[in-house]
């Protein structure tokens, strides 16, 4: 193993640990905390959308390259609801209930890492991919299929993230 490979690997591990430490702190935010306090501690979210009740959904996401995102709802009173990790196997299961269009998916999970098409002929669909840690361990993508026209979730499943394929990304 080359010296530069070990240095790069160590730097990536340190950055990942720092990111996880920040995420752990977000989990400690109590419901009812003023949004201004959350902004002071964690900075502005990088995605938000309005809610029908006058509040808004805010998301801190590491997409397109990172594997974590945290979200909460901010009420009209300026206080946050529970802050939850969004890119988890358990949270992706919400897609199995009800109708999910692109706006609803984006407001629930944030923008995807990538949007592309997959399949042939009449089976061709728009696919949104979210980078995440499957079972909190595996470098994966959650593939969310949005139908041929890209307007409604038809199904979803995890798969390996090719970004972590050693044959594709060499460090030496």
CORWO-V267496 format. One record per residue. N is the residue number from 1. RES is the residue in one small letter. OMEGA is omega in whole degrees, 0 to 359 (999 if undefined). Layout:
N | RES | OMEGA
N | RES | OMEGA
This chain:
1 | x | 183
2 | x | 179
3 | x | 182
4 | x | 177
5 | x | 180
6 | x | 179
7 | x | 180
8 | x | 180
9 | x | 178
10 | x | 179
11 | x | 178
12 | x | 179
13 | x | 179
14 | x | 179
15 | x | 179
16 | x | 178
17 | x | 178
18 | x | 178
19 | x | 179
20 | x | 178
21 | x | 178
22 | x | 179
23 | x | 180
24 | x | 179
25 | x | 179
26 | x | 180
27 | x | 182
28 | x | 179
29 | x | 182
30 | x | 173
31 | x | 182
32 | x | 177
33 | x | 176
34 | x | 180
35 | x | 179
36 | x | 178
37 | x | 179
38 | x | 178
39 | x | 179
40 | x | 184
41 | x | 188
42 | x | 180
43 | x | 182
44 | x | 174
45 | x | 179
46 | x | 173
47 | x | 174
48 | x | 176
49 | x | 181
50 | x | 176
51 | x | 183
52 | x | 182
53 | x | 180
54 | x | 176
55 | x | 177
56 | x | 177
57 | x | 180
58 | x | 184
59 | x | 170
60 | x | 184
61 | x | 176
62 | x | 178
63 | x | 18
64 | x | 185
65 | x | 182
66 | x | 186
67 | x | 184
68 | x | 173
69 | x | 179
70 | x | 181
71 | x | 176
72 | x | 173
73 | x | 178
74 | x | 181
75 | x | 178
76 | x | 178
77 | x | 178
78 | x | 179
79 | x | 183
80 | x | 171
81 | x | 177
82 | x | 175
83 | x | 185
84 | x | 172
85 | x | 186
86 | x | 186
87 | x | 179
88 | x | 177
89 | x | 181
90 | x | 183
91 | x | 178
92 | x | 180
93 | x | 177
94 | x | 180
95 | x | 181
96 | x | 184
97 | x | 175
98 | x | 180
99 | x | 181
100 | x | 172
101 | x | 183
102 | x | 180
103 | x | 180
104 | x | 178
105 | x | 181
106 | x | 180
107 | x | 179
108 | x | 188
109 | x | 187
110 | x | 180
111 | x | 180
112 | x | 176
113 | x | 178
114 | x | 176
115 | x | 180
116 | x | 177
117 | x | 179
118 | x | 179
119 | x | 181
120 | x | 174
121 | x | 183
122 | x | 178
123 | x | 180
124 | x | 181
125 | x | 171
126 | x | 183
127 | x | 173
128 | x | 180
129 | x | 177
130 | x | 175
131 | x | 177
132 | x | 177
133 | x | 179
134 | x | 184
135 | x | 181
136 | x | 184
137 | x | 192
138 | x | 174
139 | x | 189
140 | x | 169
141 | x | 169
142 | x | 180
143 | x | 180
144 | x | 183
145 | x | 186
146 | x | 180
147 | x | 182
148 | x | 183
149 | x | 178
150 | x | 187
151 | x | 184
152 | x | 178
153 | x | 177
154 | x | 176
155 | x | 181
156 | x | 177
157 | x | 176
158 | x | 174
159 | x | 181
160 | x | 177
161 | x | 182
162 | x | 178
163 | x | 182
164 | x | 177
165 | x | 184
166 | x | 180
167 | x | 184
168 | x | 184
169 | x | 180
170 | x | 181
171 | x | 183
172 | x | 999
